[in-house]
Amino acid sequence: MIKNKVVVITGASSGIGATTAKRLADKGAKLVLGARRESKLQKLVAKIEQAGGQAVYQVTDVVDPVASQKLVQFAKDTYGKVDVLFLNAGLMPNSPLAELKTDEWNRMVDVNIKGVLNGIAAILPTFKAQKVGQIITTSSVAGLKAYPGGAVYGATKWAVRDLMEVLRLESAQAESNIRTTTIYPAAIKSELLATITDSQVAKGMGALYDQYQIDPDRIANIVAFAIDQPADTTISEFTVGPTNQPW
């Protein structure tokens, strides 16, 4: 059941995060939204409330571990509990390794790996104490398949894949009843392409997305499905993409 579950979402101000927030609110979840852009969060919460849903927000940079802890605490202070943490924040400034865009490499590591780790660290004490909880992450098909230009982004998404699988195993061993789900989206309409500064990579990825991308609503459906499963059932992985995308 989704109704009355408290769901915390990072990267919630646009794309998959915002669309998922609206979908879950329509199903009766109580949303706690975290992202860096306050104006977008304000507008999203207003839309959810106008539609009869429940949502609050807190400006959050997932790179800061204290910010992740404060977001979880804010959820508990507001709604009394947390049922689901959806770690969705991510960056994709792809480029060939030879271009040595090391600042972008480090930023991807900070957001895509450390941001997930910070979220896990912030929520695990609560879920262990509750003996129940669910962590969902947005990885990527780049976490399953390598491609030129995507070395560092792919490496971060492979890392998320491993983190979540080990978390699943350890949670089962500890009998903590923590469910884990990792989603591997392909070409999904979002703001990811806007972070690419390499002109050739941006052109190629732009053409690919123009041809194949599907709406983030498709991922929102998957998140809702995963949450709606019985407490004794974990669906640990979903690979999701356009039907006509040939890779």
C-alpha positions as a printed Julia matrix, in Angstrom:
247×3 Matrix{Float64}:
  0.0     0.0     0.0
  1.21    3.48   -0.9
 -1.47    5.46    0.91
 -0.12    7.28    3.99
  3.46    6.11    3.43
  6.04    8.8     4.05
  8.36    9.02    1.05
 11.52   11.15    0.95
 12.8    11.99   -2.54
 16.13   13.6    -3.45
 16.64   15.25   -6.8
 12.97   16.08   -6.51
 12.79   19.42   -8.29
 12.5    18.14  -11.87
 12.41   15.11  -14.16
 12.02   11.7   -12.56
 11.97   13.08   -9.02
  9.22   15.65   -9.59
  7.1    13.32  -11.69
  7.39   10.54   -9.13
  6.45   12.93   -6.33
  3.24   13.88   -8.12
  2.4    10.26   -8.91
  2.89    9.08   -5.33
  0.97   12.05   -3.92
 -1.95   11.12   -6.17
 -1.86    7.68   -4.58
 -2.0     9.11   -1.05
  1.66    9.14   -0.04
  3.07   11.93    2.13
  6.03   13.47    0.32
  9.19   15.07    1.67
 11.1    16.62   -1.21
 14.77   17.53   -1.28
 16.76   19.37   -3.97
 18.91   22.47   -4.34
 16.49   24.7    -6.29
 13.99   26.12   -3.83
 11.79   27.88   -6.37
 11.13   24.63   -8.22
 10.43   22.8    -4.96
  7.96   25.51   -3.93
  6.08   25.22   -7.22
  6.01   21.43   -7.03
  4.65   21.39   -3.49
  2.0    23.94   -4.51
  0.89   21.73   -7.43
  0.68   18.68   -5.21
 -1.33   20.52   -2.58
 -3.66   22.02   -5.18
 -4.37   18.47   -6.37
 -5.25   17.42   -2.83
 -1.93   15.77   -1.95
  0.46   16.22    0.96
  4.02   17.43    0.48
  6.71   19.48    2.17
 10.21   20.39    1.02
 13.63   21.22    2.35
 16.49   22.62    0.29
 19.07   19.83    0.23
 22.46   19.26   -1.38
 23.05   15.51   -1.2
 26.82   16.05   -1.31
 26.59   17.36    2.27
 26.04   14.44    4.69
 24.56   16.79    7.29
 21.97   17.99    4.77
 20.88   14.41    4.13
 20.55   13.79    7.86
 18.52   16.98    8.25
 16.19   15.95    5.42
 15.45   12.63    7.1
 14.95   14.33   10.45
 12.65   16.9     8.82
 10.52   14.05    7.48
 10.31   12.45   10.91
  9.51   15.78   12.59
  6.78   16.5    10.02
  5.12   13.11    9.61
  6.48   11.05   12.5
  8.23    8.41   10.4
  9.9     7.55    7.09
  8.79    4.56    5.03
 10.69    5.06    1.77
 13.82    6.94    0.7
 14.14    7.47   -3.06
 17.73    8.52   -3.82
 17.28   10.07   -7.23
 19.74   13.0    -7.41
 22.31   12.61  -10.17
 24.5    14.31  -12.78
 25.65   13.15  -16.24
 28.3    15.5   -17.7
 29.69   12.86  -20.06
 32.97   13.4   -21.92
 35.87   11.35  -23.31
 38.43   10.52  -20.65
 41.15   12.15  -22.75
 39.45   15.53  -22.31
 40.43   15.35  -18.62
 37.37   17.14  -17.3
 38.42   16.19  -13.79
 36.19   18.75  -12.07
 33.2    17.09  -13.7
 34.49   13.64  -12.76
 34.73   14.69   -9.13
 31.3    16.28   -9.16
 29.76   13.06  -10.49
 31.5    11.04   -7.8
 30.29   13.5    -5.16
 26.65   13.5    -6.27
 26.15   10.07   -7.83
 28.09    7.99   -5.28
 28.62   10.06   -2.15
 25.1    11.47   -2.41
 23.7     7.93   -2.32
 26.01    6.95    0.53
 24.98   10.04    2.49
 21.33    9.14    2.05
 21.9     5.55    3.12
 23.85    6.7     6.18
 21.1     9.16    7.08
 18.25    6.64    6.9
 19.73    3.33    8.07
 19.53    4.05   11.83
 15.83    4.87   11.45
 15.04    1.83    9.33
 17.02   -0.48   11.63
 15.13    0.86   14.65
 11.78    0.49   12.85
 12.7    -2.96   11.53
 11.14   -1.89    8.25
 11.88    0.5     5.38
 12.64    0.79    1.68
 15.49    2.44   -0.22
 15.12    3.07   -3.96
 17.9     4.43   -6.17
 18.15    5.73   -9.71
 21.13    4.1   -11.39
 21.25    3.97  -15.22
 21.7     1.59  -18.1
 25.21    3.05  -17.95
 25.5     1.01  -14.76
 24.94   -2.12  -16.84
 26.63   -1.37  -20.16
 29.76    0.62  -21.0
 29.86    3.18  -23.81
 32.41    5.75  -25.08
 32.13    9.1   -23.34
 30.42    7.63  -20.31
 33.32    6.21  -18.33
 33.0     8.18  -15.11
 29.23    8.46  -15.17
 29.01    4.73  -15.81
 31.49    4.01  -13.04
 29.34    5.93  -10.55
 26.25    4.06  -11.65
 28.01    0.68  -11.45
 28.94    1.69   -7.9
 25.3     2.33   -7.05
 24.43   -1.09   -8.4
 26.96   -2.77   -6.11
 26.05   -0.67   -3.08
 22.4    -1.56   -3.37
 22.99   -5.26   -3.89
 25.25   -5.45   -0.83
 22.71   -3.45    1.16
 20.04   -5.96    0.15
 22.2    -8.88    1.25
 23.23   -7.33    4.54
 19.67   -6.29    5.36
 18.47   -9.82    4.75
 21.22  -11.21    6.98
 20.35   -8.73    9.74
 16.63   -9.44    9.39
 16.01   -5.69    9.36
 13.22   -5.96    6.75
 14.75   -3.22    4.61
 13.7    -3.51    0.98
 15.97   -2.26   -1.79
 15.23   -1.36   -5.4
 17.61   -0.1    -8.08
 16.24    1.34  -11.31
 18.3     1.41  -14.53
 16.67    3.95  -16.87
 17.71    4.33  -20.51
 16.74    7.48  -22.44
 14.29    9.28  -20.15
 13.3    12.91  -20.71
 15.04   14.94  -18.0
 17.62   17.67  -17.42
 20.6    15.28  -17.46
 21.76   16.35  -20.92
 22.0    19.97  -19.79
 25.02   19.07  -17.65
 27.14   17.9   -20.63
 29.79   20.5   -21.54
 31.62   18.5   -24.23
 30.09   19.71  -27.52
 30.52   16.48  -29.48
 29.13   14.29  -26.71
 26.27   16.72  -26.16
 25.41   16.6   -29.87
 25.46   12.8   -29.98
 23.49   12.31  -26.79
 21.03   14.99  -27.84
 20.34   13.22  -31.12
 19.89    9.89  -29.33
 17.48   11.35  -26.8
 15.53   13.24  -29.45
 14.92    9.94  -31.22
 14.26    7.63  -28.29
 13.44    9.4   -25.01
 10.29    8.56  -23.11
  8.52   10.47  -20.36
  9.74   10.29  -16.73
  6.23    9.2   -15.87
  7.33    5.71  -16.94
  9.86    5.65  -14.1
  7.32    7.07  -11.67
  5.14    4.06  -12.48
  8.02    1.73  -11.6
  8.69    3.48   -8.28
  5.02    3.26   -7.36
  4.95   -0.42   -8.3
  7.99   -1.19   -6.16
  6.58    0.61   -3.13
  3.2    -1.06   -3.54
  4.57   -4.59   -3.16
  3.88   -6.51    0.06
  6.38   -5.93    2.88
  7.79   -9.44    2.46
  8.66   -8.85   -1.21
 11.65   -7.02   -2.68
 11.99   -6.38   -6.4
 15.63   -5.45   -6.4
 16.15   -4.29  -10.0
 14.27   -2.74  -12.92
 15.78   -1.96  -16.33
 13.51    0.56  -18.05
 13.74    2.24  -21.43
 12.1     3.01  -24.76
 10.77   -0.03  -26.59
 12.52    1.07  -29.79
 15.94    1.87  -28.26
 18.27   -0.8   -29.73
 20.9    -0.96  -26.98
